């Protein structure tokens, strides 16, 4: 009886730790997502468009999108 009780306590502790790690991961993903959204929103508000490649004439590079992963180009 003691071994099953201690196993149950260990399982609960492991589950709480896993849940805690999951919450940290979710919070980090939300922060990253909001950073990505911020520069993309700024690009769109400045009438720019996001591009996977460098801006070429007549487009001008005015910033970034998707957290710096893409270029923000404007006519």
N, CA, C and O atoms as a GROMACS GRO file, in nm:
protein
  300
    1UNK      N    1   0.083  -0.119   0.000
    1UNK     CA    2   0.000   0.000   0.000
    1UNK      C    3   0.087   0.125   0.000
    1UNK      O    4   0.054   0.223  -0.067
    2UNK      N    5   0.196   0.124   0.072
    2UNK     CA    6   0.284   0.240   0.078
    2UNK      C    7   0.348   0.269  -0.056
    2UNK      O    8   0.359   0.385  -0.094
    3UNK      N    9   0.388   0.167  -0.129
    3UNK     CA   10   0.454   0.190  -0.257
    3UNK      C   11   0.358   0.251  -0.359
    3UNK      O   12   0.399   0.337  -0.437
    4UNK      N   13   0.233   0.207  -0.361
    4UNK     CA   14   0.139   0.266  -0.456
    4UNK      C   15   0.106   0.410  -0.418
    4UNK      O   16   0.083   0.493  -0.505
    5UNK      N   17   0.104   0.440  -0.288
    5UNK     CA   18   0.078   0.576  -0.242
    5UNK      C   19   0.193   0.667  -0.282
    5UNK      O   20   0.170   0.778  -0.332
    6UNK      N   21   0.316   0.623  -0.261
    6UNK     CA   22   0.432   0.707  -0.296
    6UNK      C   23   0.443   0.722  -0.448
    6UNK      O   24   0.484   0.827  -0.496
    7UNK      N   25   0.408   0.619  -0.523
    7UNK     CA   26   0.408   0.628  -0.669
    7UNK      C   27   0.306   0.730  -0.715
    7UNK      O   28   0.330   0.804  -0.810
    8UNK      N   29   0.190   0.732  -0.648
    8UNK     CA   30   0.085   0.828  -0.681
    8UNK      C   31   0.132   0.970  -0.655
    8UNK      O   32   0.104   1.060  -0.734
    9UNK      N   33   0.203   0.992  -0.545
    9UNK     CA   34   0.254   1.125  -0.513
    9UNK      C   35   0.359   1.170  -0.614
    9UNK      O   36   0.361   1.286  -0.656
   10UNK      N   37   0.445   1.079  -0.654
   10UNK     CA   38   0.547   1.110  -0.753
   10UNK      C   39   0.482   1.144  -0.886
   10UNK      O   40   0.522   1.239  -0.952
   11UNK      N   41   0.381   1.069  -0.925
   11UNK     CA   42   0.311   1.094  -1.050
   11UNK      C   43   0.245   1.231  -1.048
   11UNK      O   44   0.248   1.302  -1.149
   12UNK      N   45   0.186   1.269  -0.937
   12UNK     CA   46   0.123   1.400  -0.926
   12UNK      C   47   0.226   1.511  -0.935
   12UNK      O   48   0.204   1.612  -1.002
   13UNK      N   49   0.339   1.494  -0.868
   13UNK     CA   50   0.445   1.594  -0.872
   13UNK      C   51   0.499   1.608  -1.013
   13UNK      O   52   0.521   1.720  -1.060
   14UNK      N   53   0.521   1.496  -1.080
   14UNK     CA   54   0.569   1.500  -1.219
   14UNK      C   55   0.468   1.569  -1.310
   14UNK      O   56   0.505   1.645  -1.399
   15UNK      N   57   0.341   1.542  -1.286
   15UNK     CA   58   0.237   1.604  -1.368
   15UNK      C   59   0.234   1.755  -1.345
   15UNK      O   60   0.216   1.832  -1.440
   16UNK      N   61   0.250   1.799  -1.220
   16UNK     CA   62   0.253   1.943  -1.190
   16UNK      C   63   0.374   2.010  -1.256
   16UNK      O   64   0.362   2.119  -1.311
   17UNK      N   65   0.489   1.944  -1.251
   17UNK     CA   66   0.609   1.998  -1.315
   17UNK      C   67   0.590   2.007  -1.466
   17UNK      O   68   0.628   2.107  -1.528
   18UNK      N   69   0.532   1.905  -1.525
   18UNK     CA   70   0.508   1.906  -1.669
   18UNK      C   71   0.411   2.017  -1.705
   18UNK      O   72   0.431   2.086  -1.805
   19UNK      N   73   0.308   2.036  -1.625
   19UNK     CA   74   0.211   2.143  -1.648
   19UNK      C   75   0.278   2.279  -1.636
   19UNK      O   76   0.249   2.370  -1.714
   20UNK      N   77   0.366   2.294  -1.539
   20UNK     CA   78   0.439   2.420  -1.521
   20UNK      C   79   0.527   2.449  -1.642
   20UNK      O   80   0.531   2.563  -1.689
   21UNK      N   81   0.597   2.349  -1.694
   21UNK     CA   82   0.682   2.366  -1.812
   21UNK      C   83   0.597   2.400  -1.934
   21UNK      O   84   0.638   2.481  -2.018
   22UNK      N   85   0.481   2.339  -1.945
   22UNK     CA   86   0.391   2.367  -2.057
   22UNK      C   87   0.344   2.511  -2.052
   22UNK      O   88   0.337   2.578  -2.155
   23UNK      N   89   0.310   2.561  -1.933
   23UNK     CA   90   0.265   2.700  -1.919
   23UNK      C   91   0.375   2.797  -1.961
   23UNK      O   92   0.347   2.897  -2.028
   24UNK      N   93   0.499   2.770  -1.922
   24UNK     CA   94   0.612   2.856  -1.961
   24UNK      C   95   0.627   2.855  -2.112
   24UNK      O   96   0.647   2.960  -2.173
   25UNK      N   97   0.618   2.739  -2.174
   25UNK     CA   98   0.631   2.728  -2.319
   25UNK      C   99   0.519   2.803  -2.390
   25UNK      O  100   0.544   2.871  -2.489
   26UNK      N  101   0.398   2.792  -2.340
   26UNK     CA  102   0.285   2.864  -2.400
   26UNK      C  103   0.306   3.014  -2.387
   26UNK      O  104   0.282   3.088  -2.482
   27UNK      N  105   0.350   3.060  -2.269
   27UNK     CA  106   0.372   3.203  -2.249
   27UNK      C  107   0.482   3.254  -2.342
   27UNK      O  108   0.469   3.364  -2.397
   28UNK      N  109   0.588   3.177  -2.361
   28UNK     CA  110   0.695   3.218  -2.452
   28UNK      C  111   0.642   3.227  -2.595
   28UNK      O  112   0.676   3.319  -2.668
   29UNK      N  113   0.560   3.132  -2.634
   29UNK     CA  114   0.502   3.132  -2.769
   29UNK      C  115   0.411   3.253  -2.788
   29UNK      O  116   0.411   3.314  -2.895
   30UNK      N  117   0.334   3.289  -2.685
   30UNK     CA  118   0.247   3.405  -2.695
   30UNK      C  119   0.328   3.533  -2.709
   30UNK      O  120   0.292   3.620  -2.787
   31UNK      N  121   0.439   3.544  -2.635
   31UNK     CA  122   0.524   3.662  -2.646
   31UNK      C  123   0.585   3.671  -2.785
   31UNK      O  124   0.586   3.778  -2.846
   32UNK      N  125   0.633   3.560  -2.835
   32UNK     CA  126   0.691   3.558  -2.968
   32UNK      C  127   0.587   3.596  -3.072
   32UNK      O  128   0.613   3.673  -3.164
   33UNK      N  129   0.469   3.541  -3.056
   33UNK     CA  130   0.362   3.570  -3.150
   33UNK      C  131   0.326   3.718  -3.147
   33UNK      O  132   0.302   3.778  -3.252
   34UNK      N  133   0.320   3.779  -3.028
   34UNK     CA  134   0.285   3.921  -3.021
   34UNK      C  135   0.396   4.008  -3.079
   34UNK      O  136   0.367   4.112  -3.137
   35UNK      N  137   0.523   3.967  -3.064
   35UNK     CA  138   0.633   4.041  -3.126
   35UNK      C  139   0.624   4.031  -3.277
   35UNK      O  140   0.645   4.130  -3.348
   36UNK      N  141   0.594   3.913  -3.327
   36UNK     CA  142   0.580   3.895  -3.471
   36UNK      C  143   0.464   3.978  -3.523
   36UNK      O  144   0.474   4.038  -3.630
   37UNK      N  145   0.356   3.981  -3.449
   37UNK     CA  146   0.238   4.055  -3.492
   37UNK      C  147   0.265   4.205  -3.489
   37UNK      O  148   0.212   4.278  -3.573
   38UNK      N  149   0.346   4.253  -3.394
   38UNK     CA  150   0.370   4.397  -3.379
   38UNK      C  151   0.438   4.456  -3.501
   38UNK      O  152   0.392   4.558  -3.554
   39UNK      N  153   0.546   4.396  -3.548
   39UNK     CA  154   0.614   4.455  -3.664
   39UNK      C  155   0.535   4.435  -3.793
   39UNK      O  156   0.541   4.518  -3.883
   40UNK      N  157   0.461   4.325  -3.801
   40UNK     CA  158   0.376   4.302  -3.918
   40UNK      C  159   0.264   4.405  -3.922
   40UNK      O  160   0.233   4.460  -4.028
   41UNK      N  161   0.204   4.432  -3.808
   41UNK     CA  162   0.099   4.532  -3.800
   41UNK      C  163   0.153   4.670  -3.835
   41UNK      O  164   0.090   4.745  -3.910
   42UNK      N  165   0.272   4.704  -3.782
   42UNK     CA  166   0.334   4.833  -3.814
   42UNK      C  167   0.360   4.846  -3.964
   42UNK      O  168   0.338   4.952  -4.022
   43UNK      N  169   0.405   4.739  -4.026
   43UNK     CA  170   0.430   4.739  -4.170
   43UNK      C  171   0.301   4.769  -4.245
   43UNK      O  172   0.298   4.854  -4.334
   44UNK      N  173   0.195   4.699  -4.210
   44UNK     CA  174   0.066   4.717  -4.279
   44UNK      C  175   0.010   4.856  -4.255
   44UNK      O  176  -0.048   4.917  -4.345
   45UNK      N  177   0.027   4.908  -4.132
   45UNK     CA  178  -0.023   5.042  -4.102
   45UNK      C  179   0.051   5.149  -4.181
   45UNK      O  180  -0.004   5.255  -4.211
   46UNK      N  181   0.175   5.122  -4.216
   46UNK     CA  182   0.255   5.215  -4.297
   46UNK      C  183   0.238   5.188  -4.447
   46UNK      O  184   0.316   5.235  -4.529
   47UNK      N  185   0.134   5.111  -4.479
   47UNK     CA  186   0.099   5.077  -4.618
   47UNK      C  187   0.208   4.997  -4.689
   47UNK      O  188   0.227   5.008  -4.810
   48UNK      N  189   0.279   4.916  -4.610
   48UNK     CA  190   0.380   4.828  -4.667
   48UNK      C  191   0.324   4.689  -4.688
   48UNK      O  192   0.211   4.659  -4.651
   49UNK      N  193   0.407   4.605  -4.747
   49UNK     CA  194   0.370   4.464  -4.764
   49UNK      C  195   0.489   4.377  -4.727
   49UNK      O  196   0.604   4.416  -4.746
   50UNK      N  197   0.461   4.260  -4.676
   50UNK     CA  198   0.566   4.168  -4.630
   50UNK      C  199   0.620   4.088  -4.748
   50UNK      O  200   0.545   4.044  -4.835
   51UNK      N  201   0.753   4.069  -4.749
   51UNK     CA  202   0.818   3.998  -4.858
   51UNK      C  203   0.922   3.901  -4.804
   51UNK      O  204   0.993   3.932  -4.708
   52UNK      N  205   0.929   3.784  -4.866
   52UNK     CA  206   1.030   3.685  -4.827
   52UNK      C  207   1.169   3.723  -4.877
   52UNK      O  208   1.269   3.679  -4.821
   53UNK      N  209   1.176   3.805  -4.980
   53UNK     CA  210   1.304   3.844  -5.040
   53UNK      C  211   1.326   3.993  -5.021
   53UNK      O  212   1.234   4.066  -4.985
   54UNK      N  213   1.448   4.038  -5.045
   54UNK     CA  214   1.481   4.180  -5.031
   54UNK      C  215   1.394   4.264  -5.124
   54UNK      O  216   1.357   4.220  -5.233
   55UNK      N  217   1.362   4.383  -5.081
   55UNK     CA  218   1.281   4.474  -5.161
   55UNK      C  219   1.364   4.520  -5.282
   55UNK      O  220   1.480   4.557  -5.268
   56UNK      N  221   1.302   4.517  -5.398
   56UNK     CA  222   1.373   4.562  -5.519
   56UNK      C  223   1.298   4.681  -5.578
   56UNK      O  224   1.177   4.695  -5.559
   57UNK      N  225   1.371   4.766  -5.650
   57UNK     CA  226   1.314   4.888  -5.707
   57UNK      C  227   1.190   4.853  -5.787
   57UNK      O  228   1.190   4.753  -5.859
   58UNK      N  229   1.089   4.929  -5.778
   58UNK     CA  230   1.076   5.058  -5.712
   58UNK      C  231   1.037   5.048  -5.564
   58UNK      O  232   1.011   5.150  -5.501
   59UNK      N  233   1.031   4.928  -5.507
   59UNK     CA  234   0.997   4.911  -5.366
   59UNK      C  235   1.113   4.952  -5.277
   59UNK      O  236   1.230   4.938  -5.312
   60UNK      N  237   1.078   5.005  -5.159
   60UNK     CA  238   1.178   5.049  -5.061
   60UNK      C  239   1.158   4.969  -4.933
   60UNK      O  240   1.044   4.946  -4.891
   61UNK      N  241   1.266   4.927  -4.871
   61UNK     CA  242   1.263   4.853  -4.744
   61UNK      C  243   1.231   4.952  -4.632
   61UNK      O  244   1.308   5.044  -4.606
   62UNK      N  245   1.116   4.932  -4.565
   62UNK     CA  246   1.078   5.023  -4.457
   62UNK      C  247   1.073   4.954  -4.320
   62UNK      O  248   1.034   5.016  -4.222
   63UNK      N  249   1.112   4.829  -4.314
   63UNK     CA  250   1.109   4.758  -4.187
   63UNK      C  251   1.105   4.608  -4.205
   63UNK      O  252   1.152   4.553  -4.305
   64UNK      N  253   1.045   4.542  -4.105
   64UNK     CA  254   1.037   4.396  -4.107
   64UNK      C  255   0.895   4.349  -4.079
   64UNK      O  256   0.808   4.427  -4.039
   65UNK      N  257   0.874   4.220  -4.100
   65UNK     CA  258   0.748   4.152  -4.068
   65UNK      C  259   0.782   4.020  -4.000
   65UNK      O  260   0.894   3.970  -4.010
   66UNK      N  261   0.683   3.966  -3.931
   66UNK     CA  262   0.698   3.834  -3.869
   66UNK      C  263   0.820   3.825  -3.778
   66UNK      O  264   0.896   3.729  -3.785
   67UNK      N  265   0.837   3.925  -3.694
   67UNK     CA  266   0.945   3.923  -3.596
   67UNK      C  267   1.082   3.932  -3.660
   67UNK      O  268   1.178   3.874  -3.609
   68UNK      N  269   1.093   4.003  -3.771
   68UNK     CA  270   1.221   4.021  -3.839
   68UNK      C  271   1.253   3.916  -3.942
   68UNK      O  272   1.358   3.922  -4.005
   69UNK      N  273   1.165   3.819  -3.960
   69UNK     CA  274   1.191   3.710  -4.055
   69UNK      C  275   1.169   3.753  -4.201
   69UNK      O  276   1.231   3.699  -4.292
   70UNK      N  277   1.080   3.851  -4.222
   70UNK     CA  278   1.049   3.899  -4.355
   70UNK      C  279   1.079   4.048  -4.366
   70UNK      O  280   1.094   4.117  -4.265
   71UNK      N  281   1.089   4.097  -4.489
   71UNK     CA  282   1.110   4.238  -4.514
   71UNK      C  283   0.976   4.307  -4.532
   71UNK      O  284   0.881   4.247  -4.582
   72UNK      N  285   0.969   4.432  -4.492
   72UNK     CA  286   0.850   4.514  -4.518
   72UNK      C  287   0.886   4.611  -4.629
   72UNK      O  288   0.977   4.693  -4.614
   73UNK      N  289   0.816   4.603  -4.740
   73UNK     CA  290   0.846   4.686  -4.858
   73UNK      C  291   0.730   4.780  -4.886
   73UNK      O  292   0.614   4.749  -4.859
   74UNK      N  293   0.764   4.898  -4.939
   74UNK     CA  294   0.663   4.998  -4.972
   74UNK      C  295   0.696   5.060  -5.106
   74UNK      O  296   0.812   5.078  -5.140
   75UNK      N  297   0.591   5.094  -5.182
   75UNK     CA  298   0.608   5.164  -5.310
   75UNK      C  299   0.657   5.303  -5.286
   75UNK      O  300   0.678   5.378  -5.381
   0.00000   0.00000   0.00000
